[in-house]
Amino acid sequence: MPVNLDLKSDVVDLTRVLCDIESVSGNEKEIADSIESALKAYPHLEVIRDGDAIIARTNLGRAKRVLIAGHIDTVPVVDNLPTKMVNLERSHVLFGRGTVDMKAGVAVQLKLAAELSEPNVDITWVFYDHEEVDSALNGLGRISRNRPELLQGSFAVLCEPSNARVEGGCNGTMRVELKLSGVKAHSARSWMGENALHKAAVPLGILANYVPLEVEVDGLVYRESLNAVLMSSGIAANVIPDLAVITVNYRYAPSKTHVDAESYLRELFAGFELVVTDFADGARPGLDLPEAAAFVLATGTEPFPKYGWTDVARFSALGIPAVNFGPGNPNKAHADDEAVEIGQIYSCEKALRSWLSA
């Protein structure tokens, strides 16, 4: 049975109700049913369902359309539901699973979707499933593949936790394996073989001496990173290994494509066997656009680059610049003591309302 959501209630109260609907990835049906039922009560919204994703949009014939999105699933609960209000020394916080990642942001979306019947732009509100699991299951990705017309717009805001400040776009990410070959031998007669693991010293040296690049994109400076994250080798303690594999993660500025990133890594590790195992391009923030400039002004914050990868990249792949903006400290996402500052929820509601009503 859907939970009755009062979308015109205080946004903090709405956050508590949403969080107390357990919706660990794969179990989003109840919260999706509740959101769909609540939004259908508002005649200014066209409500569309795709699996357990809900899209609600205005169709007022405005000159521009923007998208505002958030995911409705969470990571598993660890004795942190139901939510509770906690008074800390300097602030009031709401404690519980999903408060940061990212039902406080979803509550802001829902309240504004209900109350803004005459926004200054047409708005597509997106509430999607399966963000916290395998990328292939991601609800936003599914919609972009199957129904891309539902995601048309000139600018997008993803309500991911960002400490209630604008974080523009995001870096891309690529993982590669460096494969080093040798010849097996008994360790007592090591001269009969060729130790593949010893060959790792050269690429590890390249990584240890790497100086992160800083790249300016649309007025924001993105810091890249390049690191060994995994290493495997050997089959026994008395056998010289004939293979060593180093997994390297490259976080690259959104001005680069995965083709650029691969080319850079192949040049850097010239002479070594390199296999790309995974990549996801980043997203430009588009802060030079009028919509983005107005959004930054409405938030009253200084924009920062997003170093980690987020779903704003899915909008970028559709040609839509996007930023992250939502309540909550991202360092508390997925934490057992996940908690959001109440003031940040109100701040985000006020900023988005101002931007969409001016």
ZAMARGU-4260 file (C-alpha; in steps of 0.2 Angstrom, whole numbers, plus 5000, padded with zeros to 4 digits):
<rodrens>
0) 5000/5000/5000 | 5007/5017/4996 | 5011/5029/5010 | 5001/5045/5011 | 5013/5059/5007
5) 5008/5077/5011 | 5018/5086/4998 | 5014/5103/5006 | 5020/5098/5023 | 5036/5105/5030
10) 5050/5099/5020 | 5059/5091/5035 | 5044/5082/5040 | 5042/5076/5022 | 5060/5070/5022
15) 5057/5060/5038 | 5042/5051/5030 | 5051/5047/5014 | 5066/5040/5024 | 5055/5029/5035
20) 5049/5021/5019 | 5063/5008/5017 | 5069/5008/4999 | 5085/4999/4998 | 5089/4996/4980
25) 5078/4983/4972 | 5064/4987/4985 | 5058/5004/4978 | 5040/4999/4973 | 5032/5006/4989
30) 5041/5023/4988 | 5038/5024/4970 | 5019/5020/4972 | 5018/5033/4986 | 5027/5047/4975
35) 5016/5043/4960 | 5000/5043/4970 | 5005/5060/4978 | 5010/5069/4962 | 4994/5063/4952
40) 4984/5074/4964 | 4991/5090/4956 | 4983/5094/4939 | 4997/5105/4933 | 5008/5089/4932
45) 5009/5076/4919 | 5015/5060/4928 | 5023/5046/4919 | 5030/5030/4926 | 5044/5019/4920
50) 5047/5004/4931 | 5050/5011/4948 | 5055/5028/4941 | 5042/5043/4941 | 5043/5057/4930
55) 5032/5073/4933 | 5032/5087/4921 | 5024/5104/4918 | 5018/5108/4900 | 5016/5127/4900
60) 5024/5131/4884 | 5038/5140/4892 | 5053/5144/4881 | 5065/5133/4891 | 5064/5117/4900
65) 5075/5111/4915 | 5077/5094/4923 | 5078/5091/4942 | 5082/5074/4947 | 5085/5063/4962
70) 5086/5044/4966 | 5074/5036/4978 | 5084/5021/4983 | 5097/5019/4997 | 5111/5007/5002
75) 5106/4994/5015 | 5099/4999/5032 | 5111/4997/5047 | 5101/5000/5063 | 5098/5018/5057
80) 5079/5018/5053 | 5067/5025/5058 | 5074/5042/5057 | 5076/5053/5073 | 5080/5071/5076
85) 5096/5075/5085 | 5102/5091/5093 | 5120/5094/5091 | 5131/5108/5099 | 5129/5119/5084
90) 5115/5112/5073 | 5100/5101/5072 | 5101/5086/5062 | 5090/5072/5055 | 5098/5055/5058
95) 5094/5040/5048 | 5097/5030/5032 | 5094/5041/5016 | 5094/5057/5025 | 5109/5063/5015
100) 5109/5051/5000 | 5097/5057/4995 | 5079/5058/5002 | 5081/5076/5009 | 5085/5081/4991
105) 5070/5071/4985 | 5059/5079/4998 | 5064/5096/4991 | 5059/5091/4974 | 5042/5084/4979
110) 5037/5099/4989 | 5042/5111/4974 | 5034/5100/4961 | 5018/5101/4970 | 5018/5120/4975
115) 5026/5128/4959 | 5011/5127/4947 | 5017/5142/4937 | 5036/5141/4936 | 5046/5152/4925
120) 5052/5137/4915 | 5044/5121/4911 | 5051/5108/4923 | 5054/5089/4922 | 5055/5081/4939
125) 5063/5064/4939 | 5063/5052/4953 | 5073/5036/4948 | 5077/5019/4955 | 5092/5008/4956
130) 5106/5021/4958 | 5115/5013/4972 | 5119/4996/4962 | 5126/4991/4946 | 5126/5005/4933
135) 5117/4994/4921 | 5102/4994/4932 | 5101/5013/4935 | 5084/5020/4932 | 5090/5036/4924
140) 5101/5026/4912 | 5086/5015/4908 | 5075/5031/4904 | 5089/5039/4894 | 5091/5023/4883
145) 5072/5019/4881 | 5063/5035/4882 | 5076/5049/4879 | 5062/5061/4874 | 5057/5062/4893
150) 5074/5069/4897 | 5074/5084/4885 | 5080/5100/4892 | 5093/5114/4892 | 5100/5112/4909
155) 5099/5099/4923 | 5101/5099/4942 | 5104/5083/4951 | 5100/5084/4970 | 5114/5074/4976
160) 5121/5079/4993 | 5133/5094/4990 | 5133/5103/5007 | 5119/5115/4999 | 5132/5122/4987
165) 5133/5121/4968 | 5145/5107/4962 | 5147/5109/4943 | 5148/5093/4932 | 5159/5079/4937
170) 5176/5071/4932 | 5176/5056/4921 | 5183/5039/4927 | 5193/5026/4918 | 5200/5009/4925
175) 5214/5000/4915 | 5224/4985/4919 | 5243/4985/4916 | 5248/4967/4912 | 5266/4962/4915
180) 5273/4945/4909 | 5287/4934/4915 | 5292/4916/4916 | 5287/4904/4930 | 5301/4895/4940
185) 5304/4888/4957 | 5309/4901/4969 | 5324/4891/4974 | 5330/4892/4956 | 5324/4910/4952
190) 5337/4913/4938 | 5328/4900/4928 | 5312/4911/4927 | 5308/4930/4924 | 5299/4938/4939
195) 5284/4948/4932 | 5280/4956/4949 | 5297/4964/4949 | 5293/4973/4933 | 5279/4982/4942
200) 5292/4994/4949 | 5293/5004/4933 | 5274/5008/4931 | 5272/5010/4950 | 5286/5023/4949
205) 5277/5032/4936 | 5261/5033/4947 | 5271/5038/4962 | 5279/5052/4953 | 5263/5058/4944
210) 5258/5076/4947 | 5239/5079/4946 | 5234/5089/4931 | 5222/5104/4935 | 5211/5108/4920
215) 5199/5123/4919 | 5182/5119/4912 | 5168/5132/4911 | 5176/5142/4924 | 5179/5128/4936
220) 5196/5120/4939 | 5195/5101/4940 | 5209/5091/4948 | 5213/5075/4940 | 5220/5059/4949
225) 5229/5044/4944 | 5232/5029/4956 | 5235/5011/4957 | 5220/5003/4966 | 5223/4985/4964
230) 5237/4973/4961 | 5237/4954/4959 | 5251/4942/4955 | 5258/4924/4959 | 5251/4907/4963
235) 5261/4901/4977 | 5275/4907/4989 | 5288/4896/4981 | 5284/4901/4963 | 5291/4915/4953
240) 5276/4924/4946 | 5274/4924/4927 | 5260/4938/4927 | 5257/4953/4937 | 5242/4965/4935
245) 5240/4982/4941 | 5223/4990/4941 | 5224/5009/4938 | 5210/5022/4941 | 5211/5038/4931
250) 5199/5052/4936 | 5200/5065/4921 | 5193/5082/4918 | 5176/5083/4909 | 5183/5092/4894
255) 5191/5075/4890 | 5182/5060/4882 | 5186/5042/4886 | 5196/5042/4870 | 5207/5056/4876
260) 5209/5048/4892 | 5214/5031/4885 | 5226/5040/4873 | 5234/5049/4888 | 5237/5033/4898
265) 5244/5023/4883 | 5257/5037/4880 | 5261/5038/4899 | 5263/5019/4900 | 5271/5016/4883
270) 5279/4999/4881 | 5267/4991/4894 | 5251/4980/4889 | 5236/4991/4894 | 5218/4985/4893
275) 5204/4997/4897 | 5191/4988/4908 | 5179/5002/4912 | 5175/5020/4909 | 5162/5033/4911
280) 5164/5051/4904 | 5162/5066/4915 | 5150/5081/4913 | 5153/5099/4909 | 5145/5111/4921
285) 5139/5123/4908 | 5141/5138/4920 | 5142/5149/4905 | 5124/5146/4901 | 5111/5159/4907
290) 5101/5146/4916 | 5116/5140/4925 | 5121/5158/4930 | 5104/5162/4936 | 5104/5146/4946
295) 5121/5150/4954 | 5115/5167/4959 | 5099/5160/4967 | 5109/5148/4978 | 5120/5162/4984
300) 5135/5151/4984 | 5152/5149/4975 | 5152/5135/4963 | 5164/5121/4965 | 5170/5107/4954
305) 5163/5089/4957 | 5178/5077/4958 | 5169/5061/4959 | 5157/5054/4946 | 5139/5056/4947
310) 5123/5054/4937 | 5125/5072/4930 | 5136/5063/4917 | 5121/5054/4910 | 5113/5071/4906
315) 5129/5077/4899 | 5129/5062/4887 | 5112/5068/4881 | 5120/5085/4878 | 5112/5093/4893
320) 5124/5103/4905 | 5121/5099/4923 | 5126/5103/4941 | 5125/5094/4958 | 5115/5103/4971
325) 5107/5096/4987 | 5107/5095/5006 | 5119/5085/5016 | 5138/5082/5017 | 5143/5069/5004
330) 5155/5062/5017 | 5140/5056/5027 | 5132/5047/5012 | 5132/5028/5016 | 5138/5030/5033
335) 5131/5021/5048 | 5128/5038/5056 | 5121/5046/5041 | 5113/5063/5046 | 5108/5079/5037
340) 5109/5097/5044 | 5091/5103/5045 | 5097/5121/5039 | 5103/5114/5023 | 5087/5106/5018
345) 5078/5123/5020 | 5092/5132/5011 | 5091/5120/4996 | 5072/5122/4996 | 5073/5141/4996
350) 5087/5142/4983 | 5077/5131/4970 | 5061/5140/4974 | 5069/5157/4970 | 5077/5151/4954
355) 5061/5143/4947 | 5050/5158/4952 | 5060/5173/4948
</rodrens>
